[in-house]
Amino acid sequence: MEACVAVEREVEKVLTKFGGINEHASRVLKDVSKHIESIKNELDESPPDHELTPAQSVIVRQAMNRVRETIQRLATEHRDLHSTVSKVGKAIDRNFVADFASTSREEVFSGPEKTMLLNQVICQHFYRQGMLDIADELAKEAGLKTEEGGKEPFTELNRILDCLKRRDLGPALEWARSHRETLEAQNSSLEFKLHQLQFIGLIQKGSSCQTDAINYARTHLSQFVQRHEKEIQNLMGTFLYLPHGISSSPYAHLLEPCLWSEIYETFTRDACCLLGLSVDSPLSVCINSGCTALPALLNIKQVMQQRQVTGIWNGKEELPIEIDLGQENRYHSVFACPILRQQSSDLNPPMRLVCGHVISRDALNKLGSTNKLKCPYCPVEQNPADARLIYF
């Protein structure tokens, strides 16, 4: 992000300078054109065989010198602009690294089996995004065998999501009714929220649809009273403001567009959970995580090369540093030793001391060289053999 901001600052300088040069050039050229036009009109009024007077000759020479100086000045400003533009390219080269080979491992996707797995992940991503034609063509060219019924769920979900974008709740309501038992087992409120939006749509039409709104509430909302009593009470309160419109009532928040974006996200989350899928495709998660981690990896690689310790990064299944990808990319518990600042692994698991503090096994071995171990966080002395392995 800092790299993008640095380049953006250089681009803004170019745009600002270009705007100033453009404005100045337009003004100067306009003045010169008017001056030359006035001289031309004055000469046109003279007889055909008229010779220039000394004063007129001086005026013409001055006009020519003015034009020449203006052209030279504009050319100089144009050359200065070139240097400013070149700084943008230098800023890009300085802030962005074009060679990412130092942080990649070529053997990861080598071999037909791994290539096939990669193609399957890309193909599934296109299915999830509703790009069925692209996915089918990729599967055909890569020789992938599409499982029976493999793309039908994605086709249906994308069709429903497209309808929600157009504020058409019908397909989503039908899907929620057909999966009601599974959604209730997941404690999902999707079906209620869909009916709520449908009810609000009737309320928005005013007193003319009051009877339809009442019938809809009795038919569809009554079944959710036990779980959503407070929300249904608020919906019923809107009837008091039908004559004057609920847009100027205490229930105006029910008309906010954010409710549609929320139902879009709720449907995506619950539908993916029902199908046993993550909300985001694995491909997008990997790419976003890689983009987040890449700057830190490039920096640590450069430092390791300068200090000639590149052997530390030996291609094992762990990174040389800990990289925080954000809360949204944390899928399981991770323990990092507070002493050695290393993430736990199968060979270096977390160990619980008698006093309750937890450190890694490597730290335990280094601190407990004898039969006595003093906890690094409290004064309790204990036997290192009394530490117990912890499973997250």
Secondary structure as UniProt FT lines:
FT   HELIX           2..44
FT   TURN            48..49
FT   HELIX           54..95
FT   HELIX           101..103
FT   HELIX           106..109
FT   HELIX           112..128
FT   TURN            129..130
FT   HELIX           132..142
FT   TURN            148..149
FT   HELIX           152..165
FT   TURN            166..167
FT   HELIX           170..178
FT   HELIX           180..185
FT   TURN            186..187
FT   HELIX           190..204
FT   HELIX           207..209
FT   HELIX           210..216
FT   HELIX           217..221
FT   HELIX           222..224
FT   TURN            225..227
FT   HELIX           229..237
FT   HELIX           238..241
FT   TURN            242..244
FT   HELIX           246..248
FT   TURN            250..251
FT   HELIX           252..255
FT   HELIX           258..274
FT   TURN            275..276
FT   HELIX           282..306
FT   TURN            307..308
FT   HELIX           310..312
FT   HELIX           327..329
FT   TURN            338..340
FT   STRAND          350..352
FT   TURN            354..355
FT   STRAND          358..360
FT   HELIX           361..367
FT   STRAND          373..374
FT   STRAND          381..382
FT   HELIX           384..386
FT   STRAND          388..389
//
